[in-house]
Amino acid sequence: DCERCQCHGEDKRTAILYTLLSQNLNHSRGSRSPAHQRCLCHQRRTVCLRTPHITCQAASNVLVKTISFMKNLPSFHLLPREDQLLLLDSCWVPLFLLGLVQEMVTFEVMETPAPSMLKKILLDGQSKWQEPEQTQPTLAAVQRLQCCLNTFWSLDLSPKEYAYLKGAILFNPDVPGLRASLYIESLQREAQRALQEVLQPLHPEDQGRFARILLIASTLKSIPPTLITDLFFRPVIGNADIVELIVEMLYEITGGQLAP
């Protein structure tokens, strides 16, 4: 929380300069709460990939494999087109994250440069003509993401476990608006049953592994799509809609990389 953050008080000269410059901005834009000021605490510190070319390429490869997984499921293509799109929109993030885990994709982030206060003052009168700034991932959000990935890595899933878990995630009958929800529910039960059956010979001594896998998998749904898009794909696709690109990949592209 910014109330406990001392980042503005660590360097009094910087804090005083920031206050003076902020007064000029606030005078023209109206008063702003302290929560909107630049804060260096984890909740508001913005970050970006340390090696975007390498990480974005790896993320692109994982996304292609994720879409290929969907394309190779006959039961998915038997669903109404509307249901396919709803499931894709709802499940692409957890499936992609599961792919990151399976492919052992690691990444590091670094703090993004602080916005120039002087530039904001000089361009304040032109701000209405400028495009809105793109959102940046926060350090806290990335740390939550890495925590989820690390928890999955600790499970050390086998290829069959990954495959059946992906099916259980994809066929989610709780997505609003589905026309074939009962059929999708049966597909999810089938995937979960297959996962449970494959666990018995692999981990006969671990009776709670099935429930633990499903519980940890549920945490992937808490990761917002905006975080994944801004962190891994925005440097590649710019302002394009990632879901529209995924739909094109699913129905039109037979293979290849995510293009700029």
C-alpha positions in Angstrom: 0.0 0.0 0.0 1.2 3.5 -0.7 0.3 4.6 2.8 3.2 2.4 4.1 5.5 3.2 1.2 8.4 5.6 2.0 9.6 6.0 -1.5 8.7 9.7 -1.7 10.5 10.4 1.5 13.8 8.6 0.8 15.2 11.5 -1.2 13.8 14.8 0.1 15.2 16.7 -2.8 13.5 14.4 -5.3 10.3 14.6 -3.3 10.3 18.4 -3.2 11.0 18.6 -6.9 8.2 16.1 -7.6 5.8 18.2 -5.4 6.6 21.4 -7.2 6.2 19.9 -10.6 3.1 18.0 -9.6 1.5 21.3 -8.5 1.8 22.6 -12.0 0.1 19.5 -13.4 -2.6 19.5 -10.7 -3.3 23.1 -11.3 -4.2 22.4 -14.9 -5.8 19.0 -14.4 -7.4 19.3 -11.0 -6.2 17.8 -7.8 -5.1 14.2 -7.8 -5.0 11.9 -4.9 -1.6 10.6 -3.6 -2.5 7.2 -5.0 -2.1 8.6 -8.6 1.4 9.9 -7.9 4.5 7.9 -9.0 5.1 5.3 -6.3 8.0 2.9 -6.2 6.2 0.3 -4.0 5.5 -3.1 -5.5 1.8 -2.3 -6.1 2.5 0.5 -8.4 6.0 0.0 -9.7 5.7 -0.8 -13.4 8.0 -3.4 -15.1 8.8 -4.8 -18.5 10.6 -7.9 -19.8 14.4 -7.8 -19.4 14.9 -9.7 -22.7 11.7 -9.0 -24.7 13.0 -10.5 -28.0 13.8 -13.8 -26.4 10.8 -14.0 -24.1 8.3 -12.8 -26.6 9.5 -15.4 -29.1 9.2 -18.1 -26.6 5.7 -16.9 -25.6 4.7 -16.8 -29.3 5.8 -20.4 -29.7 3.8 -21.4 -26.7 0.7 -19.6 -28.0 1.0 -21.4 -31.3 1.2 -24.8 -29.6 -1.8 -23.8 -27.4 -3.9 -23.1 -30.4 -2.7 -26.2 -32.1 -3.9 -28.2 -29.1 -7.4 -26.8 -29.6 -7.3 -27.4 -33.4 -6.4 -31.0 -32.9 -9.3 -31.8 -30.6 -12.2 -33.2 -32.6 -14.6 -32.8 -29.7 -13.8 -29.1 -29.7 -14.7 -28.7 -33.4 -18.0 -30.5 -32.8 -19.2 -27.6 -30.6 -21.2 -24.7 -32.1 -18.9 -22.0 -33.4 -20.3 -19.6 -30.8 -19.3 -22.0 -28.0 -15.9 -22.4 -29.4 -15.3 -18.6 -29.4 -16.6 -18.3 -25.8 -14.4 -21.1 -24.6 -11.4 -19.7 -26.4 -12.0 -16.2 -24.9 -12.4 -17.6 -21.4 -9.7 -20.2 -21.4 -6.8 -19.0 -23.6 -4.9 -17.4 -20.7 -4.8 -20.5 -18.3 -4.0 -22.8 -21.3 -1.2 -20.4 -22.3 0.1 -20.3 -18.8 0.0 -24.1 -18.6 2.0 -24.1 -21.8 4.6 -21.8 -20.3 5.0 -24.2 -17.4 5.2 -27.2 -19.7 7.8 -25.6 -21.9 9.8 -24.4 -18.9 9.7 -20.7 -20.1 11.3 -18.4 -17.6 11.6 -14.7 -17.7 12.9 -11.7 -15.8 11.5 -8.2 -15.6 13.0 -4.8 -14.9 11.6 -1.5 -13.9 10.3 0.7 -16.7 11.7 4.2 -16.9 9.8 6.8 -14.9 7.7 9.2 -17.1 9.3 12.5 -17.5 7.4 15.1 -15.4 8.9 17.9 -17.4 7.6 16.4 -20.6 4.1 16.0 -19.1 4.1 19.7 -18.2 5.3 20.8 -21.6 2.8 18.6 -23.4 -0.1 19.0 -21.0 -1.9 21.3 -23.4 -1.5 18.8 -26.2 -2.6 15.7 -24.2 -6.1 15.6 -25.6 -4.6 15.1 -29.0 -2.4 12.3 -28.0 -3.3 8.6 -27.9 -3.8 7.2 -24.4 -0.6 5.6 -22.9 -0.5 1.8 -23.0 -0.8 0.1 -19.6 2.3 -1.4 -18.0 2.4 -4.5 -15.8 3.2 -3.9 -12.2 5.8 -5.7 -10.2 3.2 -7.1 -7.8 1.2 -8.6 -10.7 4.2 -10.2 -12.2 5.3 -11.6 -8.9 1.8 -13.2 -8.5 2.2 -14.7 -12.0 5.6 -16.1 -11.2 4.3 -17.5 -8.0 1.6 -19.4 -9.9 4.1 -20.8 -12.4 6.6 -21.8 -9.6 3.8 -23.7 -7.8 3.0 -25.6 -11.0 6.6 -26.4 -11.6 6.8 -28.0 -8.1 4.1 -30.5 -9.2 6.4 -31.9 -12.0 3.5 -33.0 -14.2 4.0 -35.7 -16.8 3.0 -35.0 -20.5 -0.3 -37.0 -20.0 -1.1 -35.0 -17.0 -0.6 -31.8 -18.9 -2.8 -33.0 -21.8 -5.8 -34.1 -19.7 -5.5 -31.0 -17.5 -5.6 -28.8 -20.6 -8.8 -30.6 -21.6 -10.4 -30.1 -18.2 -9.5 -26.4 -18.4 -10.7 -25.9 -21.9 -14.1 -27.5 -21.5 -15.4 -25.3 -18.9 -19.3 -25.5 -18.6 -19.5 -22.5 -16.3 -18.7 -20.0 -19.1 -21.8 -17.8 -19.5 -23.7 -18.0 -22.8 -22.8 -21.6 -23.8 -25.3 -23.4 -26.0 -24.0 -26.9 -25.4 -23.1 -26.5 -21.7 -24.3 -30.1 -20.8 -22.1 -31.6 -23.5 -19.1 -29.5 -22.5 -19.7 -30.5 -18.9 -19.5 -34.2 -20.0 -16.2 -33.5 -21.8 -14.8 -31.8 -18.7 -15.8 -34.8 -16.6 -14.2 -37.1 -19.1 -10.9 -35.2 -19.1 -10.9 -35.1 -15.3 -11.6 -38.8 -15.1 -8.7 -39.5 -17.5 -6.4 -37.3 -15.4 -7.4 -39.2 -12.3 -6.8 -42.5 -13.9 -3.3 -41.6 -15.2 -2.4 -40.4 -11.7 -3.0 -43.8 -10.0 0.0 -45.7 -11.6 2.2 -42.6 -11.6 1.7 -41.5 -8.0 0.0 -44.4 -6.1 1.2 -43.0 -2.8 -0.1 -39.5 -3.4 -3.9 -39.7 -2.9 -4.4 -36.0 -2.8 -2.5 -35.1 -6.0 -5.6 -35.0 -8.2 -7.4 -32.5 -6.0 -4.2 -30.5 -5.6 -3.7 -30.2 -9.3 -7.2 -29.0 -9.9 -6.8 -26.5 -7.0 -3.6 -25.1 -8.3 -5.0 -25.0 -11.9 -7.9 -22.8 -10.6 -5.3 -20.1 -9.6 -4.4 -19.6 -13.3 -7.9 -18.2 -13.9 -7.0 -15.3 -11.5 -4.3 -14.0 -13.8 -5.9 -11.2 -15.9 -5.6 -11.4 -19.7 -4.4 -7.8 -19.8 -1.3 -8.7 -17.8 -0.5 -11.6 -20.1 -1.1 -9.5 -23.2 0.9 -6.4 -22.0 3.8 -8.5 -20.7 4.3 -11.1 -23.5 2.5 -9.9 -26.6 2.1 -6.1 -26.7 5.8 -5.6 -27.7 5.0 -7.9 -30.8 1.4 -7.0 -31.8 1.2 -3.4 -30.7 -2.4 -2.2 -30.3 -3.9 -5.2 -32.1 -6.5 -7.3 -30.3 -4.9 -10.5 -29.0 -8.2 -12.4 -29.0 -8.8 -11.5 -32.7 -5.4 -12.8 -33.6 -5.9 -16.0 -31.7 -9.2 -16.5 -33.5 -7.4 -16.0 -36.8 -4.8 -18.5 -35.7 -7.4 -21.1 -34.8 -9.5 -20.9 -37.9 -7.2 -19.7 -40.7 -3.5 -20.2 -39.9 -2.2 -23.7 -40.2 1.1 -23.0 -38.5 3.9 -20.5 -38.0 4.8 -17.7 -35.7 2.8 -14.8 -34.3 3.5 -12.0 -36.7 4.0 -8.3 -35.8 
